[in-house]
């Protein structure tokens, strides 16, 4: 950076830190209202606690003539349990807020406080204990036992962690990970509750009946091989098989060493597809996983989930120790297999339990695997290669790479794997954002290819029933080239899917205007459109059949019939569009929503007008009858 730039940066105004409530309280301190006398200097160095630190201290409150008001010390009538607060987070009296940050570890100090520095402060966030002389000037004797950086695991400060030894990596256990940890515990006054053992405890994270809830919350913030003290207050000391919790305990200090945890992932969130890591891999999760579009090499063994755990395939035996190689995102392995493998590290071995709909019920079934079979795979990820980087490639090489990916998308489209196909087309479109053609010829090739990819995405969206998004995608092509025939055709088919018949007709007619050679396709599309309109009108007529045969007094019954018939229409299967006039990558099946299928608008408008007239006539007749009857009376 240039000197001038550095100078300018130094004079930039610094962002003002927002004022906290504690800052506002400190502004009200009056000189002489808080006095400090050091009784015993600290022996823990020159550092003092700051905001964010947990402070542990004993406190004895006395009147000015030496009478003890209250104390945490057992020799002064207290329970022997020190106070534990987090500066900047805990609610504290103003005298402690200002005085404790001036102390050193091991120091004993006497603070003389005016009433407004303790519980008589106007905005004091803590209430005075019963019978406390809050309007008196008092002595607060404080011994700062310890302070350290704190990891707040619960917002109410019921679970706070102090790190003793840093762990490895950043990953922490969560449900349903399997955890091994050495655990010991003491009460707040130092009494041993659970002794240290060399043999670690084993439990599944998320099962709060095994360890107290607060301990589990604290362990959920730890890294592998980390050592820490987890301070748990009473509200988080739930009953567990680990230890008995005495109801008189206000808090427990757990010393924990997180020996190991096994990553267990519920891939679908419903307990059906479970990945369990049984051997760690190399690298950091998930940065070093083959998340997308990689070439993977794996060994695997497939077993049926029956009593015998029948093995139906083992790549080391059945494939002469040759690994399976496949590219992710191409539908070459069962969906559950790929989902789990993409979250593995090189060298990792995982045990995957998979339901039939994510195994072989939607994939070519190997011999020996019956329909509806739950399976288990033992997968070892040997390694993977990331996709080729287009940086530095010339234009022709880029277009060749794009064509390979597009061809893969076309194959997936033919196989009915529309989401995967769409992902391939969109990948190329994203890469195209960084491509700059150098002349008109390259520009034309690039533009034509990009338009084709957009239309392929639109075809996938149409197959997936997302006709509105399909229209928006077609618009990207038509904005760049308004007379694009295939863009008009694809958008017209999407309009039909959404029941937008007039817009569809306009697109098909425009096709004929801009390119006479497309007349056959446009005419076929218009015939299809007419058929759809007739179907919608026929269904609308069926819905209102018999409506006008009712007498005025039977209008209520007609309403009931309409409601019943609407139910029947809603149960009808959605209409499919079988279009054989496009290329494989552009075929589209339209799905007409129930809402749009009912759109024979001209007919429906007439129906509604007639209903309104009949209802109006009936109401007027009733009013006239009541008026005449009243006159006669």
Secondary structure, DSSP 8 states (H G I E B T S, - for coil): --HHHHHHHHTS--------HHHHHHTT--TTSEEEEEEE--SS-S-B--TTEEEEEEEEEEETTS-EEEESSGGGTS-S--EEEETTTS---HHHHHHGGG-BTT-EEEEEE-GGGTTT-TT-SS---TT--TTS-EEEEEEEEEEEE-EE-STTSSEEEEEEE--EEEEE--TT-EEEEEEEEEETTS-EEE---SS-EEEETT-TTTS-HHHHHHHTT-EET-EEEEEEEGGG----SS----TT-SEEEEEEEEEEEE-EEESSSSSSSEEEEEE--SS-TTTTB--SS-EEEEEEEEEESSTT--EEEEHHHHTTT--EEEETTSS-S-HHHHHHHTT-BTT-EEEEEE-GGGTTTTS---TT--TT--EEEEEEEEEEE-----TT--HHHHHHHHHHHHHHHHHHHHTT-HHHHHHHHHHHHHHHTT----SHHHHHHHHHHHHHHHHHHHHHHHHTT-HHHHHHHHHHHHHH-TT-HHHHHHHHHHHHHTT-HHHHHHHHHHHHHH-GGGHHHHHHHHHHHHHHHHHHHHHHHHHTTTGGGS-GGGHHHHHHHHHHHHHHHHTS---B----SS-GGG----B--HHHHT--HHHHHHHHHHHHHHHHHHHHHHHHHHHHHHHH-
